Every structure is written in structure tokens, then in C-alpha cells.
Amino acid sequence: MDIGTPIQPIGGSSKMSVNVEIVSIGSELLLGQIVDTNSAWISQRLAENGANVFYKSCVGDNQNRMTEVLRIALNRADVVITGGGIGPTQDDLTREAVAEVFGVDVVTDPDSLTELHERFQNRGFILTKNNERQAQIPAGAQVIRNPNGTAPAFMVESEKGTIISLPGVPFEMKWLITNEIIPYLRKKYDLGETIHYRVLKVADLGESAVDHEIGHLIAESSNPTVGVLARPGQVDVRIAARAATVQAANSLIEPVEAEVRKLLGNHIFGSDEETIESVIGDMLRRHDATVAVYEDLSGGAVSDSMRTSAGDRFLEAIVANTDTPRDRLIGNDNSEGLTGEERAIALANAIREHSGASLGIAVHGIPEAEGSAENLARGDTYIVICDANKTEMRHVRSAGSGAPDRRRAAMYTFGALRQHLLKS
């Protein structure tokens, strides 16, 4: 398929950096019906290529408000990248808003219209009038061919600045950013630097504990910079360096990474794209270990993750929403009178013996309704890891029945299992 020639800058620029603002368009974004992951992805790609992103905006499908937001963005950025609003429906108004900002009309691009007719004909469809709108662009705009969708992107360059309008469909947008927009920006602004990241992932320590250990590195950092991001049951330590090449950035990152690893030790379970689930799966295979899980309160979060990561190392799971599976596993008579800790230990050993796994895991919650003295906080959870020789238990007070708490309980469980395997 002919996707056209790469977009070319009009004129050059002596600037060694570029300020880019991202404007996400769509009422569904403002209403929270769709989470705006596009702008986060675009920001990452821009930062990796040395472009500055100081502002991001979001505006609904209203031409007056869109025009206002775009004018504000042009006043403080060299390039504005918009996402969404270039489809065939009446509320797709990005073309009109951009045209208004630059004081031009909306016109039909004949090449885009021909391509639309061919696409629809090849698929056995008739091109309707509303779909013809996708061939419209602001007068004077440069068309950016979109091989993955029907709506071409476009760019307007003038003394006021540059607006690049992309489709909101993620895989279409990502292809265009990677293959068209980043090369254009690097050529136009002679971007000589890149930002490269290393993310170290931490389990079994909270954000404040991580800050206590590496806070001086955060405070003293300039290039590379060090920052932390807390997630449910996990803390990410991000080291970011700006340099002319990825290799040079890595040279800046490596000594700082070594210091962070020295301070946080085996609390670091992985880096970059690694997940604790994938790490656990690899550890189970290396140890030739198998695992079975009993869980309640956490709603199957542990079992679901284990099923994906451990494969045939994962033998059995019981996800209980009532006391019946619990009492069937350890016996009602045995369950009565036990504390939460004692019951969790009994459940872990029982599921291990019942399944024949080498490791048993119990994630046992004590809901607030029980009202016992052991219930120190709503949704107390006891996490037990056992094998034939030893049993280890953790008490997690923050894990409850909500989705974030279920994820947190799963992360604490994987952290406990990882530590257990490290000692084996």
C-alpha cells in the first residue's frame, strides 16, 4: 500500500529543543467513559526523543472550546499535537477548530477522497457522505497518510506555530507518532538528545520506606534524575538520563542504578518491563516448584495472576466467597475457634496437601462483619506461604475487598512468595 512520502518540515529551525503540547479531544474523555492513555504514551515517546512536554489539555466536542484551548496551546508551545475528532461523525470537529485557529476554510483533499473511495470499494462498502468528511482538512494543511485507518492525519504550519492532528484510535496514532511525527520533529528541530529510563521495581517496601533509603539520591539528582512512583503493593524507582545517545544515557544511569540496588537490595524484583508475576513464574520453574492457592476476600486476584504467569507450575486454586469451601478444606470443626492467623496457616497446608503441590498459599481475609478482637482494620488479610519444611505468614491490614486492595493483596502475596523462594 502506498502511504505517501514522509511529512517534510516547511523551512528549518535552529532550535535544539521543541516544546510540545498535547490536546486530547473528546467528550467521552472528560466524562470519564474512556481513560486517556494516548496522551501518556505520546508523552513518553516525545520525552525519549528529547522533546519537552510542559502541558497537556483535554477538551470536549465543542468547537468554541476546542478553538480556545488550541489558541492557548499555540501561545505556549512550538508544536501542538491533537488526538481525536477527525472521524466521520457530526461531533468530530477538530478540522473545523484547527481551521478557525489559523483563519482558513475547511476543504476536501482530492487524493484523500480518492483513497477513501478505493478503501470502501475494496471492502465492499459504499462511501457515504458522512464518511467523505474524513477527506476534509484545513486549507493549506499537509496530509499525513494513515495506513491503518480511514481518517488521514494532517498538519498545519504557520508563523503562529504548528498543529498536528492525529486520529484517536490508539494503534493508528502509535504508528503515526513512531513513523511520521517523531522523524519530522527530529529533523525539524535537530533534536540531538534523548531521554532514557531505567525503572527498578520494588516489592515489600512502601513509598516512605523507599524514600527513607534513597531520598538523598532523589534530592541530589539532576542528570540523571531519580523519582519514585507508588502503585498498589509496589514502588517504582525511575532513573532518567538525558544524553546524545542511548549508550551515553545508560552510562549516566548505571552508577546511580548500582547505588539504588545497593541500598534497596533484594527488595528490587525486576526492572523496566518485568512484572512480579513474570519473575515468580521464572523462579518457580528454576526451583522446579509447584503451587496451589486458597484465597478469599481478594476475589481471585492471586489465582488469576498465577494462572497466567506460572503455567503448569500452578496446580490448583480455590477462590471462596463463603465459608463453605474453607470449612470443606480444613473441616468445620477445625475452623471453629481459630484465629485468623491459625486458620490461614491451616488453609495453606491443606491446599498444599490436597493438590500435591510443593508450595501452598493461603490469602485469608477477616471481614469487618466478624467483629472479633483480631480484626484490627477492615478487611485484615493473612498471607501464608508454606512448604513441607517451613511456614511463613504476613498480616496485611490495608487489604480489603475493593479492586485496588485485591491487587495490593496479590502483590503482597507475590512478594512473600518471592522472598520464600529466595531463601530456598
C-alpha positions as CSV (number, residue, x, y, z in Angstrom):
1,M,0.0,0.0,0.0
2,D,1.3,3.4,-0.9
3,I,1.2,5.5,2.3
4,G,2.7,8.6,0.7
5,T,6.1,10.2,1.4
6,P,7.2,11.1,4.9
7,I,6.0,14.5,6.1
8,Q,8.5,17.3,5.5
9,P,9.2,20.4,7.6
10,I,8.4,23.7,5.9
11,G,11.6,25.6,6.4
12,G,14.1,24.7,9.1
13,S,14.7,25.6,12.7
14,S,17.8,26.4,14.6
15,K,16.3,25.3,17.9
16,M,17.9,22.4,19.6
17,S,14.7,21.6,21.5
18,V,11.0,21.8,21.0
19,N,8.1,22.4,23.4
20,V,5.1,20.2,22.5
21,E,1.6,20.4,24.0
22,I,-0.8,17.5,23.7
23,V,-4.5,18.2,23.4
24,S,-6.8,15.2,23.8
25,I,-10.2,15.8,22.2
26,G,-13.5,14.0,23.1
27,S,-16.3,14.4,25.5
28,E,-16.0,10.8,26.4
29,L,-12.6,11.6,27.9
30,L,-14.0,14.4,30.0
31,L,-16.9,12.3,31.2
32,G,-14.5,9.5,32.3
33,Q,-16.1,7.0,29.9
34,I,-12.7,6.4,28.3
35,V,-9.3,6.7,30.1
36,D,-6.8,8.9,28.1
37,T,-3.9,6.5,27.7
38,N,-3.0,8.0,24.4
39,S,-1.5,11.2,25.8
40,A,0.6,9.3,28.3
41,W,2.0,7.2,25.5
42,I,2.7,10.2,23.3
43,S,4.4,12.0,26.3
44,Q,6.8,9.0,26.8
45,R,7.8,8.8,23.1
46,L,8.4,12.6,23.0
47,A,10.5,12.6,26.1
48,E,12.5,9.7,24.9
49,N,13.4,11.8,21.8
50,G,14.3,15.0,23.6
51,A,11.1,16.9,23.2
52,N,9.7,18.9,26.1
53,V,6.1,18.4,27.2
54,F,5.1,21.0,29.7
55,Y,1.3,21.0,29.3
56,K,-1.4,18.5,28.4
57,S,-5.1,19.6,27.9
58,C,-8.4,17.8,27.4
59,V,-11.4,19.3,25.8
60,G,-14.8,18.0,24.8
61,D,-16.5,18.0,21.4
62,N,-17.4,21.7,21.3
63,Q,-15.9,23.8,18.6
64,N,-15.7,27.0,20.5
65,R,-14.0,25.4,23.5
66,M,-11.7,23.4,21.2
67,T,-10.6,26.6,19.4
68,E,-10.0,28.4,22.7
69,V,-7.8,25.5,24.0
70,L,-5.8,25.3,20.8
71,R,-5.1,29.0,20.8
72,I,-3.9,28.9,24.4
73,A,-1.7,25.9,23.5
74,L,-0.2,27.6,20.4
75,N,0.8,30.6,22.6
76,R,3.0,28.4,24.9
77,A,4.2,25.6,22.6
78,D,6.1,25.2,19.3
79,V,4.0,22.2,18.3
80,V,0.5,21.2,19.4
81,I,-0.5,17.5,18.8
82,T,-4.2,16.8,18.9
83,G,-5.7,13.4,19.3
84,G,-9.3,12.5,18.2
85,G,-12.1,14.3,16.5
86,I,-11.1,13.6,12.8
87,G,-13.6,10.8,12.2
88,P,-16.9,10.9,10.1
89,T,-19.5,12.0,12.7
90,Q,-21.0,15.4,13.3
91,D,-19.2,15.7,16.6
92,D,-15.8,15.2,15.0
93,L,-14.9,18.9,14.9
94,T,-11.1,19.0,15.1
95,R,-10.7,20.1,11.4
96,E,-13.1,23.0,11.9
97,A,-11.4,24.1,15.1
98,V,-7.9,24.0,13.6
99,A,-9.1,25.8,10.5
100,E,-10.7,28.5,12.7
101,V,-7.5,29.0,14.7
102,F,-5.5,29.6,11.5
103,G,-8.3,31.6,9.8
104,V,-8.8,29.3,6.9
105,D,-11.6,27.2,5.4
106,V,-12.1,23.5,5.6
107,V,-11.6,21.9,2.1
108,T,-11.7,18.5,0.6
109,D,-8.3,16.9,-0.2
110,P,-8.9,15.1,-3.6
111,D,-6.2,12.5,-3.0
112,S,-7.6,11.5,0.4
113,L,-11.1,11.3,-1.1
114,T,-9.9,9.0,-3.9
115,E,-8.2,6.8,-1.3
116,L,-11.3,6.7,0.8
117,H,-13.4,5.6,-2.2
118,E,-10.9,2.9,-3.0
119,R,-10.7,1.6,0.6
120,F,-14.5,1.4,0.8
121,Q,-14.9,-0.2,-2.6
122,N,-12.2,-2.9,-1.8
123,R,-14.1,-3.8,1.3
124,G,-17.4,-4.0,-0.5
125,F,-18.9,-0.8,1.1
126,I,-20.4,2.4,-0.4
127,L,-18.7,5.6,0.7
128,T,-21.5,7.6,2.3
129,K,-21.5,11.4,2.6
130,N,-20.6,11.5,6.3
131,N,-17.6,9.3,5.6
132,E,-16.4,11.7,2.9
133,R,-15.9,14.2,5.8
134,Q,-12.7,12.3,6.6
135,A,-11.1,13.6,3.4
136,Q,-11.5,17.2,4.7
137,I,-8.6,19.2,6.0
138,P,-7.9,22.9,6.8
139,A,-6.9,24.7,3.7
140,G,-3.1,24.6,3.3
141,A,-2.7,21.6,5.6
142,Q,-0.3,18.9,4.8
143,V,-1.9,15.4,4.7
144,I,-0.3,12.6,6.7
145,R,-1.3,9.3,5.2
146,N,-2.8,6.8,7.7
147,P,-2.3,3.3,6.5
148,N,-4.1,1.8,9.5
149,G,-7.4,3.7,9.3
150,T,-9.7,5.7,7.1
151,A,-9.1,9.2,8.5
152,P,-5.8,10.8,7.4
153,A,-3.9,12.9,9.9
154,F,-2.9,16.4,8.9
155,M,-0.5,19.2,9.9
156,V,-0.7,23.0,9.6
157,E,2.5,25.0,9.9
158,S,2.5,28.8,10.1
159,E,4.2,31.7,11.8
160,K,1.7,31.1,14.7
161,G,3.1,27.6,15.3
162,T,2.3,24.0,14.2
163,I,-0.7,21.9,14.9
164,I,-0.6,18.2,14.1
165,S,-3.9,16.4,14.3
166,L,-4.0,12.6,14.7
167,P,-6.7,10.0,15.0
168,G,-7.8,8.9,18.5
169,V,-7.6,5.2,17.7
170,P,-4.6,4.0,19.7
171,F,-2.9,1.7,17.1
172,E,-3.4,4.3,14.3
173,M,-2.0,7.1,16.5
174,K,1.0,5.0,17.6
175,W,2.0,4.1,14.1
176,L,1.8,7.8,13.0
177,I,3.8,9.0,16.1
178,T,6.5,6.4,15.5
179,N,6.8,6.6,11.8
180,E,5.9,10.1,10.9
181,I,5.8,12.6,13.8
182,I,8.9,11.7,15.7
183,P,11.1,11.7,12.5
184,Y,9.5,15.0,11.5
185,L,10.3,16.6,14.9
186,R,13.8,15.3,15.0
187,K,14.6,16.7,11.5
188,K,12.7,20.0,12.0
189,Y,14.3,20.8,15.4
190,D,17.5,18.9,15.2
191,L,16.8,17.1,18.4
192,G,20.2,15.9,19.4
193,E,19.4,14.5,22.8
194,T,17.3,11.6,24.0
195,I,15.9,10.7,27.4
196,H,16.4,7.2,28.5
197,Y,14.8,5.5,31.5
198,R,15.6,2.6,33.9
199,V,12.7,1.6,36.1
200,L,13.6,-0.5,39.1
201,K,10.6,-2.3,40.6
202,V,10.3,-2.7,44.4
203,A,8.2,-5.1,46.5
204,D,7.9,-5.4,50.3
205,L,8.7,-1.8,50.9
206,G,6.3,1.2,50.9
207,E,6.9,4.5,49.3
208,S,8.0,6.2,52.5
209,A,10.4,3.3,53.3
210,V,11.9,3.6,49.8
211,D,12.2,7.3,50.2
212,H,14.0,6.8,53.5
213,E,16.6,4.6,51.9
214,I,17.2,6.6,48.7
215,G,15.8,10.1,49.5
216,H,19.3,11.7,49.3
217,L,19.7,10.4,45.7
218,I,16.3,11.9,44.8
219,A,17.2,15.3,46.4
220,E,20.7,15.5,44.8
221,S,19.8,14.2,41.4
222,S,20.0,16.4,38.3
223,N,21.1,14.2,35.3
224,P,20.1,11.5,35.8
225,T,17.1,12.3,37.9
226,V,15.7,9.8,40.4
227,G,12.0,9.6,41.3
228,V,9.5,7.2,42.9
229,L,6.0,6.2,41.9
230,A,3.8,4.2,44.3
231,R,1.5,1.5,42.9
232,P,-0.7,-1.0,44.9
233,G,1.8,-3.2,46.6
234,Q,4.7,-1.9,44.6
235,V,7.0,1.1,44.3
236,D,8.8,2.0,41.0
237,V,12.1,3.8,41.2
238,R,12.7,5.7,37.9
239,I,16.1,6.8,36.9
240,A,16.0,9.2,33.8
241,A,19.1,10.5,31.9
242,R,19.3,13.0,29.1
243,A,22.2,12.4,26.6
244,A,23.0,12.5,22.9
245,T,22.7,8.7,22.6
246,V,21.0,5.8,24.4
247,Q,24.5,4.5,25.2
248,A,25.6,7.8,26.7
249,A,22.4,7.9,28.8
250,N,23.0,4.4,30.0
251,S,26.5,5.4,31.1
252,L,24.9,8.1,33.3
253,I,22.2,5.7,34.6
254,E,24.5,2.8,35.5
255,P,26.3,4.2,38.6
256,V,23.1,5.6,40.1
257,E,21.3,2.3,39.4
258,A,24.1,0.4,41.2
259,E,23.7,2.7,44.2
260,V,20.0,2.2,44.3
261,R,20.4,-1.6,44.1
262,K,22.9,-1.5,46.9
263,L,20.6,0.4,49.1
264,L,17.4,-1.5,48.4
265,G,18.9,-4.9,47.9
266,N,16.6,-7.9,47.1
267,H,13.5,-5.7,47.6
268,I,14.1,-4.9,43.9
269,F,12.4,-7.8,42.0
270,G,12.8,-6.5,38.4
271,S,13.3,-3.7,36.0
272,D,11.6,-1.9,33.1
273,E,9.0,-4.2,31.5
274,E,9.4,-7.1,34.0
275,T,6.4,-7.8,36.3
276,I,6.5,-9.6,39.6
277,E,4.2,-12.2,38.1
278,S,6.7,-13.0,35.3
279,V,9.5,-13.1,37.9
280,I,7.6,-15.5,40.1
281,G,6.9,-17.8,37.1
282,D,10.6,-17.9,36.2
283,M,11.5,-18.6,39.9
284,L,9.0,-21.5,40.2
285,R,10.5,-23.1,37.0
286,R,14.1,-22.7,38.2
287,H,13.2,-24.2,41.6
288,D,11.1,-26.9,40.0
289,A,8.3,-25.9,42.4
290,T,4.6,-26.2,42.0
291,V,2.0,-24.1,43.8
292,A,-1.7,-24.2,44.9
293,V,-3.7,-21.3,46.2
294,Y,-6.6,-20.8,48.5
295,E,-8.0,-17.3,48.7
296,D,-11.0,-15.4,49.9
297,L,-11.6,-11.6,50.2
298,S,-9.1,-11.0,47.4
299,G,-11.6,-12.2,44.8
300,G,-9.3,-14.5,42.8
301,A,-6.7,-11.8,42.1
302,V,-3.8,-14.1,43.2
303,S,-5.1,-17.1,41.3
304,D,-5.8,-15.1,38.1
305,S,-2.3,-13.7,38.0
306,M,-0.7,-17.1,39.0
307,R,-2.6,-18.9,36.2
308,T,-1.1,-16.5,33.6
309,S,2.5,-16.4,34.9
310,A,3.1,-19.9,36.4
311,G,1.6,-22.0,33.7
312,D,1.9,-25.7,34.6
313,R,3.6,-24.8,37.8
314,F,0.2,-23.8,39.1
315,L,-1.8,-26.9,40.1
316,E,-5.0,-25.8,41.8
317,A,-6.9,-22.8,43.2
318,I,-9.9,-22.4,45.5
319,V,-11.5,-19.0,45.4
320,A,-14.0,-18.8,48.2
321,N,-16.8,-16.3,48.5
322,T,-18.4,-18.1,51.5
323,D,-17.1,-20.1,54.5
324,T,-18.2,-23.4,52.8
325,P,-15.1,-24.1,50.7
326,R,-12.9,-23.1,53.6
327,D,-14.7,-25.4,56.0
328,R,-14.7,-28.2,53.4
329,L,-10.9,-27.8,53.0
330,I,-9.9,-27.8,56.7
331,G,-13.1,-29.1,58.3
332,N,-15.7,-27.0,60.1
333,D,-14.8,-28.4,63.5
334,N,-11.1,-27.5,62.9
335,S,-12.1,-24.0,61.7
336,E,-14.1,-23.0,64.7
337,G,-12.2,-21.2,67.4
338,L,-9.1,-20.5,65.3
339,T,-7.7,-17.0,65.0
340,G,-7.3,-15.6,61.5
341,E,-3.6,-16.4,61.6
342,E,-4.1,-20.0,62.7
343,R,-6.9,-20.5,60.1
344,A,-4.7,-19.1,57.3
345,I,-1.8,-21.5,58.2
346,A,-4.2,-24.4,58.3
347,L,-5.6,-23.4,54.9
348,A,-2.2,-23.1,53.2
349,N,-1.1,-26.5,54.5
350,A,-4.4,-28.1,53.5
351,I,-4.4,-26.8,49.9
352,R,-0.8,-27.9,49.5
353,E,-1.6,-31.4,50.7
354,H,-4.8,-31.6,48.8
355,S,-3.2,-30.6,45.5
356,G,0.1,-32.3,45.8
357,A,1.9,-29.0,45.2
358,S,5.3,-28.3,46.8
359,L,4.0,-24.9,47.9
360,G,0.7,-23.9,49.5
361,I,-0.6,-20.3,49.6
362,A,-3.5,-19.0,51.6
363,V,-4.8,-15.5,51.3
364,H,-7.4,-15.4,54.1
365,G,-9.4,-12.3,54.9
366,I,-11.2,-11.3,58.0
367,P,-14.1,-9.1,57.0
368,E,-15.3,-6.3,59.3
369,A,-18.6,-8.1,59.9
370,E,-16.9,-10.7,62.0
371,G,-16.2,-8.1,64.6
372,S,-13.7,-10.1,66.5
373,A,-10.9,-8.7,68.6
374,E,-8.4,-9.9,66.0
375,N,-10.0,-7.6,63.4
376,L,-7.6,-4.7,63.7
377,A,-8.8,-3.0,60.5
378,R,-11.4,-3.5,57.8
379,G,-10.5,-6.4,55.6
380,D,-7.5,-7.8,57.5
381,T,-5.7,-10.3,55.3
382,Y,-3.3,-13.1,56.4
383,I,-0.9,-14.3,53.7
384,V,0.7,-17.7,54.3
385,I,3.3,-19.4,52.2
386,C,4.3,-23.0,53.3
387,D,6.2,-25.9,52.0
388,A,7.0,-29.3,53.6
389,N,9.5,-27.8,56.0
390,K,8.5,-24.2,56.9
391,T,5.6,-21.8,57.1
392,E,5.8,-18.1,56.8
393,M,2.9,-15.6,57.5
394,R,2.3,-11.9,56.8
395,H,-0.5,-9.8,58.2
396,V,-1.7,-7.1,55.8
397,R,-4.1,-4.6,57.3
398,S,-4.7,-2.5,54.3
399,A,-6.1,-5.2,52.0
400,G,-9.8,-5.1,51.7
401,S,-12.5,-6.1,49.2
402,G,-12.1,-3.3,46.7
403,A,-10.3,-3.7,43.4
404,P,-7.1,-1.8,44.4
405,D,-7.0,-3.7,47.7
406,R,-7.4,-7.0,45.8
407,R,-4.5,-6.0,43.6
408,R,-2.5,-5.0,46.7
409,A,-3.2,-8.3,48.4
410,A,-2.0,-10.1,45.2
411,M,1.2,-8.0,45.2
412,Y,1.9,-8.7,48.8
413,T,1.4,-12.4,48.2
414,F,3.8,-12.5,45.3
415,G,6.3,-10.5,47.3
416,A,6.0,-13.1,50.1
417,L,6.3,-16.0,47.7
418,R,9.4,-14.4,46.1
419,Q,11.1,-14.0,49.5
420,H,10.2,-17.6,50.4
421,L,11.8,-18.8,47.1
422,L,14.9,-16.7,47.6
423,K,15.5,-18.4,50.9
424,S,15.0,-21.9,49.4
